[in-house]
Amino acid sequence: MHFDWPYFWAQLLTPSSAFLDGLGLTVIMAVSAQILGFIFGLILAFGRLSPNKFLNGLAATYIWVVRGTPLLVQIVFIYNGLAAAGIVSFNDIKIAGIVFPGNLQAGILALAINEAAYMAEIYRAGIGAVDRGQFEAAKALGMPPAMMMRHVVLPQAFRIILLPIGNQFNIMLKNTTLVSVIGVSEMLLVTETINSATFRTFELYAVVALYFLLLTSLWNLFMGWAERHFALGRPAPEAPRAALETPA
Amino acid sequence: MSDDLLIEATGVEKWFGAVKVLDRVNFFVRRGEVVVLIGPSGSGKTTLLRCINHLEPIQNGRIAVNGALIGYRERNGRLIPDAERNIAVQRRDVGMVFQRFNLFANMNALQNVSLAPRLLRGTPKAQAEEQARALLARVGLPDKANAFPTALSGGQQQRVAIARALAMQPAVLLFDEPTSALDPEMVGEVLAVMRDLALSGMTMVVVTHEMGFARQVADRVTVMADGRIIEEGHPEAVFTDPQHTKTRALLGAVLH
């Protein structure tokens, strides 16, 4: 076996602009799909927690279907399937001089739809893990349900689900590679394209793997900080010691 | 219905599944009155308290606070469940203190106390916080404004919880076994705050096993057993000359 070290280092340390564009697309897709997933997921979670049978059933069905089918199939279905059926075609949109390609829109949408189903269950678990006494105290003060959720329950649920959220975005970063099947030039597709011209397969895929490892590692660092920063019931920074003293 | 009746519960019945936990309960509290509810565990006293602010639904009878039905509205002579939003508005006048404190874990003491007036009474932040500091001082915790619940002892948490309930300026305060989850050395500090409140004229309904408190502070003691009110009267009368055998058994068990 021959490993072309100089080529490997060159690709790793001085990547082509096409590869860097791919890196950018990977990050853009992951971040935007995750944000949309957070929002759709919260709406779905409220559906699942709703006493309204129709809303509850609707949310449960969505989660059942989306979690029960492969993401790869969902991506192809949304981009190619819907267009073939004449339901939705994703066309390029130009916003402020920047072209936003149809396949990128479809890719982000598919990732977001998929993510929402998982986030919904994570929110539901987080809300369910908040102590019942917190709900009761908010109710007893006279807070209507939405206010109780916003000020009391969700901030605590968020801290509980911080670790699963960390997992989700880690998975999301890697799942963006699946969008290569509909022709979005993210890192993997760019690598495949370079490979088909150079056949330095081992070196090139090692490089793309390392770039993903870099992205997920940066995310890990951020999550480590977030975990320390948002620890539940953290004493106020100005009085950490005095607060622990026994009362006079 | 007399004007000075703050809580009027008549013919209240409640089941948990097949178990009847409240059986035709009639319970009245006048403005300014301190009523202590006692009874063996499982007698329904906590459930009755939780029905007064509709944390528990009832299956029969009616409960009115400040002259208005809570939890239900009357339509064509029948009671139908009220909207959650309306119930929330009524609860603003009924403060509650829980056995397990239930301070909001994501907020420090000051935020716990000032949150509800800000959100529900429209009090400006600075004013709500000033009021909260005054209340924390009143419960003996002027220096704990920035402390989170996890950094406070049980007794301190319960005192913050009392301040939080007071911040809404409720017409009545409900106490659900406020000292039962406390270490013995912290019971006194909480009871002292409650005693001060009672002396200030606050209307209070207290579920407790603290017979000393009941004797000293209560205007009336209500004894429950098996979901019924079995005896009611001035604390001296109930404690020195209990009429019901179950009251005697209860007082014997608690006092000795």
Boltz contact constraints between the chains, C-beta under 6 A:
constraints:
  - contact:
      token1: [A, 133]
      token2: [B, 100]
      max_distance: 6.0
  - contact:
      token1: [A, 133]
      token2: [B, 102]
      max_distance: 6.0
  - contact:
      token1: [A, 136]
      token2: [B, 55]
      max_distance: 6.0
  - contact:
      token1: [A, 137]
      token2: [B, 102]
      max_distance: 6.0
  - contact:
      token1: [A, 140]
      token2: [B, 53]
      max_distance: 6.0
  - contact:
      token1: [A, 140]
      token2: [B, 91]
      max_distance: 6.0
  - contact:
      token1: [A, 140]
      token2: [B, 96]
      max_distance: 6.0
  - contact:
      token1: [A, 141]
      token2: [B, 116]
      max_distance: 6.0
  - contact:
      token1: [A, 142]
      token2: [B, 88]
      max_distance: 6.0
  - contact:
      token1: [A, 142]
      token2: [B, 91]
      max_distance: 6.0
  - contact:
      token1: [A, 142]
      token2: [B, 92]
      max_distance: 6.0
  - contact:
      token1: [A, 142]
      token2: [B, 120]
      max_distance: 6.0
  - contact:
      token1: [A, 144]
      token2: [B, 85]
      max_distance: 6.0
  - contact:
      token1: [A, 144]
      token2: [B, 88]
      max_distance: 6.0
  - contact:
      token1: [A, 145]
      token2: [B, 84]
      max_distance: 6.0
  - contact:
      token1: [A, 152]
      token2: [B, 104]
      max_distance: 6.0
  - contact:
      token1: [A, 155]
      token2: [B, 106]
      max_distance: 6.0
  - contact:
      token1: [A, 156]
      token2: [B, 105]
      max_distance: 6.0
  - contact:
      token1: [A, 156]
      token2: [B, 106]
      max_distance: 6.0
  - contact:
      token1: [A, 233]
      token2: [B, 105]
      max_distance: 6.0
  - contact:
      token1: [A, 233]
      token2: [B, 148]
      max_distance: 6.0
  - contact:
      token1: [A, 233]
      token2: [B, 150]
      max_distance: 6.0
  - contact:
      token1: [A, 235]
      token2: [B, 148]
      max_distance: 6.0
  - contact:
      token1: [A, 235]
      token2: [B, 151]
      max_distance: 6.0
  - contact:
      token1: [A, 236]
      token2: [B, 108]
      max_distance: 6.0
  - contact:
      token1: [A, 236]
      token2: [B, 146]
      max_distance: 6.0
  - contact:
      token1: [A, 238]
      token2: [B, 146]
      max_distance: 6.0
  - contact:
      token1: [A, 239]
      token2: [B, 146]
      max_distance: 6.0
  - contact:
      token1: [A, 243]
      token2: [B, 147]
      max_distance: 6.0
  - contact:
      token1: [A, 243]
      token2: [B, 151]
      max_distance: 6.0
  - contact:
      token1: [A, 244]
      token2: [B, 151]
      max_distance: 6.0
